[in-house]
Amino acid sequence: MSHYIDPERDQFEAFKNLPRDKPVMMLNLVRFRDKAAYEDGRQATGAKAYAAYGAESAPIFRRVGGEIIWRGRPEIMLIGPKEKRWDMIFVARYPTAGAFLEMVTDPGYQEAVKHRQAAVLDSRLIRTAEIGEGGGFAA
């Protein structure tokens, strides 16, 4: 079973090649480790390590204009593999993709992300673009 913690180089390059001047919503699906995997051996649960990531990265996230527009705790996988589960799902909105890139390249964020890497067992991060509101499911 593959676990996804950080973007692969080709995926990150593809992200950077998309327009940078439009708002983006990042869908985050996160599953925590039971015990965080810090390189320095410090002890914490995955959830506590992720909370440390959130606390340390929040000022940078806010500075670039990021905001959490929705957050939830999954209850059941109604459609999808029964064995797949997530501990947290949220949507982060950035005013532009460039703002997201500014955040992830900030030296302070680079320090904070070590907590995320220790905390996360598996994740998905999906860039989405707004397509407008409407009353139906049509694309």
N, C-alpha and C positions, 0 to 999 in steps of 0.2 A: 504494500500500500504506500503510495506516494504522499508525502506531507509537504505542504507548501507554506513556507514561512516568508521568504523574500522573493521579489521578482527575479526571473532569469534575465540575463543581459538582453537577449533578443526581444523579450516582452517589454522591457523598459525602453529600449530603442523605438519599438513600435508606438509606445505611449508618447514618447517625445516627438515623434513624427506626425502625430495628430495635431489639429489646431490647438494653439495655446491661449488664444484670446477669448474663449467662450467658457461660460460656467460649466462645471462638471460636478456630478454627484458620484461618489464612490461608495458602492455597496460593499460592506465588510461583513464577512462570515468568519467567526473566530471560534476555535476550540482550544481550551487551555490545557496545558500539561497538569497532571496532578501535583507534581513538584517541579518548580522552575529549574531550568538547566543553565545556571550561571557558570560562565567559564572560571570565575574566581572561587566557586564553591559555596557562595553564600546561599542560605536557606530561605525559601519562600514558596508559597503555593503559586501555581500559574496565575490564578486570579489576582493575587497580591502583586506579583511582578507586573501584570498588565496594568493594574491600578497605578503603580509607580511610573510606568510608561506614560499613562494618561496625564498624571500630575506634572511630569517633567516636560512633556511635549505640548501641553495646553497653551502656555504663553506664545509659543511659536505658531501653533495652529491658529490662535486668535489673531496674532499679528498679521498673518497673511490673508485674513478674512474668512477662515474656515469656520463652519458651524455644524453641529450635529443637528440634522433636521428630523431624524427619527431613530429610535433605539428600542429594541425589544429582546425578550428572552424567549427563545423557541420552546414550544410545548410538544409538538408532534410533527413528524414528517408525513404529511398527508399524501404527497406524490413525490416519489424518490426513494433511494435506497434506505431501508429501515435501519441499517447499521450506521449510517452517516448521521452524526449529530453535531450541533453547534451550541456553544455556551452563550454566545452573544451575536446579535445581528444589528447593524446600524448603518445609516446612510449619512455620510459626511458631505457637505456641499462646500465647494471652493468657488470663489468668484471667477477664477480662470484656471485652466490647467497649468498655466505658468505659476500661479500661486502655490499649487500643489508641489511643483518642481522646486520652487524656492524653499518650501518647508523641508522637503526631504534632503536637500543639499545643505541646509543650515547646520553649522558645527554643533550647536546645542541639540538639535534633533538627532544628529548622528550619535551623540552620547545617550540620549533618551531611548533610542530604538533598541539598544542593547537589552533593555528590560522586556521589550516586545519579543525579541528573539528568544529570550530565556523563557518567556511565558507561554508562547504559542506552540501547540502541538500540530495544528493544521489550520489553514485559513484560505479564504478566497477574497480577492480584492478586484472588483469589477468596475471599470470606468463606464459611466453612463452619461448620455446627453439628454437634455430635456427635449421632448417632442411635443410639448403643449398639453393642455388639458382638453378633455373631451368626455363625452358620455358613453363611449363604446370602447371595444378592445381593438379596433382596427389600427394597423401600424401607420 
